[in-house]
Amino acid sequence: MTERVVTPPSTEYAWFGALCDDDYEYLGVPDPTLRSSWGHCLDIVRTAEHAGFDNVLLPSGYALGIDTTAFAAGIAPLLEHMRMLVAVRCGELWPPQLARQLATLDQMSGGRLTINIISSDRPGETLESEPRYRRTLEVMQILRSLLDGESIEYHGEFYDLTIDPPLARTVAGTCPPFYFGGLSDPAREVAAEAADVYLMWPDTLGEVASTIADLQGRARVHGRTLRFGYRVHVIVRETEAEAHAAAERLVSRLDVPAGDAIRSQSLDAQSVGVRRQAELRAQSVADDGYIEESLWTGIGRARSGCGAAIVGDPDQVRAKLAAYRALGIDTFILSGYPHREEAERFGALVLGHPSGEGAGR
């Protein structure tokens, strides 16, 4: 099989679309004006594009927020340059139907679709980790073949089909890149064999370096290479003191039961990655929640999944991002609270493109 080569920008900066009721002024304190809706999430996405971001992650959840694919179809013709990173939960749709849906979204976006593959239980179903990841691998293999325009005869553990590709094709005629994450051993193996970009949640620089080295070795076994991405929150202000004060303000009205309830809502609340985020909070070097310089774990007290933030002034935030880039990260998927306002701040203070001219990196 010929290795797929995906050429990224020198550094890709993506923002978070907050489709899953994950937007607050104060963590754990619901605000009806920040609930996920067409209007609110559209405002976030438009702000991110004007702030200079390259891509926008559109997350997916069953019980929370609004539908990812429907929202992506709505915003696709409205974007001028920004790509869409559409989250897909494996198993929720029959793969040939999903391939047609994704090809259509790619057409609607002018060829700017990227795909976040999530190995999740289906609503109402619980599957053990190893078979769930085996199912995910089958979905990824089927989708890649069909979106590459190939007829397939596939006889797997979960899918048995012989089918031609959908007539709907992507603009490039090939499968958009797959972004995929997971810390467990089965997840790492799926990434090594079938992903284009391996995504990590926040961790110490040493652990990030170790994970990258491990995935590079696993990918080589399959004759492949991977790009690497980092999903993290940001709190940037003009001074370090202001940034630390903003972090403390964000959790100032949070009580423990509310935080526990928010973390338990996710379908993936017991995954290896989520447990690692909890470990980081427990291991923080001081009572203030900082696990290392500029990396604050307090945000994970009220959020399942990505549970830490880069906190600091513009130079400190740039330095932290540069440290990750030196390890091999070329994609950053960022978020902050409230999402519209923090996207504006990051664009103005870090990207330096408040006028909406695009990131231009």
N, C-alpha and C positions, 0 to 999 in steps of 0.2 A: 504494500500500500504506500502510495506517495505521501510524504509528510505534508501536512497543511501548514502553510506559512501565513500568519496573520500579522500585518504590519500596523503597529499602534502609533499614536503620537508619541513623542519622546517621553512625556508623562501624561497620563489620562486622569483627569479630575472629574469625578461623577458626584452628583448630589442625590439625596434620598427623597422620594416622592411622598412618603408618609401616608400611603393609602390604607394603612391598617390601624387607624385610630391611635397613632403614636405621635401626637403633637401636643405640647404643653408649654405654658409659661412657667408653671411650678410642677415638677414631676409628681405624679400621683394625685393631682388635683384636676379633675376633668373640667374642661372649658368648652361649652357648646359651640363657641365660635371657631374652635380648632379641631372639631371632629372631622373625620374624613368625609368629604363630599366632592362632587364634581367641581364646584366653584373654588373651594379652598385648595384642593390639590392642584387644580389648574394654575392657581395663583403661585403656588410653590414652584411648579415646573417652569412657568414663564419667568419668574424671578431668577431661577438658577441659570436659565439660558442667557438672560441679560447680564448676569454676573460673570459670565465667561466659562461656565462649566462645559465639559465635552460630552457628558452623558448623564442620564438620570436613571437611577434604580427605581423600578416600579414593583414594590414588594407584593407578596401574595399571602392571604390568610383566608380561611373559610369563615370563621365566626366574626372576624373583626373587619370593619371598614367596608370598602367598595371593591368591585371586581377589577382585577388587574388588566385582563385582556380587553374588556369593554372600555376601560379608561384609556389604555394605550391606543386603541383605534380612534378614540375621540381626539387625542392630542397629536397623533402622528401628522396630520396635514397642517397643523398649526406651528410646528417647530421649524425654525429657519436653518439651523445647523446642528443642533444637539442630537445625539443618538439616544435611543431608548434601550435600557437594559430591563427586559421584561422577565419577571420571575414566573417560572413554570413549575408547578408541583407534580412530580411524576406519578402517573397512575390515575390522575383525575380525568384525563381524556384519552381516548383510543389514539395511539400515536399517528396513524395516517390522517385522522381528523385534525390533530394538533399541528402536523406538518403543513396542511393546507392553511390553517389559521395563521401560523407564523409567517408563511410565505406572503399571505395577504397583508399582514402588518408591515412586513418589509417593503412591499410595494407602496403602501400608504405613507411610509416614512421616507420614501425616496432612497431606499437602500441603507438606512441608518439603524437597522435593528441589531441588537445584541441580546443574548439569551442567558438568563440566570437559571440554571437547573437546580432544583431543590429536591433532595431525596426525603420526602415527607410521607408520613402516614396519610392515607386518604381519610376524609371526615367520616367518623363512625367505624374506622378500622384501625387495628393495631397490628403491625407486622414486626417481627424481630429485626434487629439491625442488619444482619448479614443477608437474609433474603430480600430485605427492602433495598439494599444497595445493589444486589444482583438485578432486581427489577429496574432500578435506575439506569444501570449500565445498558440493559436491553433497550430501554426507551431512547437513550442517547445514540446508540448505534443505529436504531431504526430511523430516528429523526435525521441524523447526519446523512444517511444514504438517500432518503427521500428528498431532503432539501438540496442535496447535490444532484438531483434529477435522475437517480438510479432506480431501476426496477429491482425489487428484492424478493428473495425467497428466504424467509427467516423462520427458524424452528428453535425457539428458546424455551426456557423454563416457564416464562410468563406470557409470551406472545408467540403465536404460530400463524404466520401469514405469508401469502404470496401476492404481491401487489405492485402495480406500476406507480410511479410518483404522481402526485397531483398535478393537474395542468397549471395550476397557479404556481409560479416560480418566483424566487427572490430576484431582486434587480440584478445582482451579480451572477445569478444562476448557480450559486453555491450556498452551503449552509453557513449562516452567521456564526460567529464565535460563541462557544459555550463557556460561561463563567460558572465555576462550581467550587464549593467549599465543604469542609468536614474534617474533623481531627481524628476520628476513629481509623483504625487500620483498614477496614473495608472502604471507607470514604476515600482515603488516600490512594488506594489501588484503583478505584473508579476514576479519580482525577488523573492519575498517571496514564491510564489507558485511553481516556475518552474526552478529557477537558482541554480547552485552549488556555484558559486563565484560571489558576488556582487561587481562591479567595481565602484570606485569613481574617479572623477577628483579632482584636487588640491583644497584644502580649508584650513581654519584655523583648528588647532587641536581641538578646541571646537566644531566646526561644524562637523568635521569628527566623533568625539565621539557621537554627537547627532544623526547623520545619522546611525551609526552602531547600536545604541540602538533602534532606530525606526525600522530598518530592522530585528533585532533580535526578537522584539516583533511581527512584522507581520509574520515572519516565524513560530514562535511558534503557532500561530493561525492555521496554516496548518500542525502542527505536524512535522516541519522540522527545520533544522539548516542550516546556511549559513557560508561559508568562505568569507573573505573580501579582496579586492584588491584595489590598489591605482595606478592610472595612472598619471605620472608626468614627466616633463623634468628634466635634471640634468646638472649642469655646475660645474665640480670639477677641481680644480687646486691644486698645491702643497701648495700654501698660499691663505689666504682669499683675500688679495689684488689682486692677480692674477685672482682669480675666479670672483671678482666684475668687474675687468677690462675686462675680457672675455665677461661678460654679457653686459656691455656697448658697447663693440665692435660689438657684434652680432646685435644690433639695431641701430648702428651708421649711417647707410645709408638708414634707413627706413623713408619714408614720409607717412603722414596720408592717402592720397588716395590709395597708394599701399597697406597699411595694411587693409583698408576697403575692397578693392577688394579681397584680399586673404581670409578674413573672410567670405565674402558673397558667396564664391564658393561652400561651403559645402551644401549637401542636408539637413543637420540638423542645419543650421545656426540660426534658430529661436527657438531652443529647450530650455526648462527650464534650462538644464545644461549649455548651451552656455550663456544664460543670467546671470547665477550665476557667470561665469568666468568674464563677463564684470563688474558685481557688485564688485568683488574683486579688479579689477584694479582701480575702482572709489574710493574704500575705503582704498587703501594703505596708510599706516601711514605717508609716506613721499613722496616727489617728486621723490625719486629714485625707487618707485614701489614695495617696500617690504611691504607685508601685515602682516608678523610676522617674527621672526628671521629665516633667511636662506631661506625664501619663497618669490620669486621675481615674480611679475605679468607682467613684461615688455614683456615677450615672447608672451603674448596674444594679443599684439598690432598688430600682423601680423599672427594670427593663429586662426581658428575656432576650438572649442572644447577645449581640454586640454590646458590651457593658463597660466601656471605658472611653475617655475623651482626651484628646490632646488639648492642653490648656496653656495659654500664654499670650505674650504679645506677638506681633507679626514676625519678628525675627526669631523668636523661640519656636513658633509653629513651623516656620520655614526650615529651621535647623532640624527639627524632629522629622519632618518629611524627608529632608535630605539624607538623614541617617537611615531611614527605611530604603530610600532609593539606592544607597550604597550597598545594601544587602541584596538588591535585585528586584525590588518592588517597582513596577512601572504604572500601576493603576491604583488610585485611591478613591474609595467610595465613602463619602463623608456625609455627616448630618449634624444638626444642632437644633437647639430649642429656643424659641419657636422656629420652625424650619424656614419660613420665608425670611424672617429678619436675620437669622444667622447666615443664610446663603448670601444675602446682601453684604454682610460684614466680611465674610471670607473673600468674596469677590473683590471688594474694595481694598481690604487690608493685606491680603496675601496674594491673590492673583493679580491685583492691580488693574482690573478691567471693569470699573463700575459703569462704563457707558454702553455695555452690551455689544462690544465689538468682537467678542469671542476670545478664548484663552490665548490663542496664538503662540503656543509653546512649540 
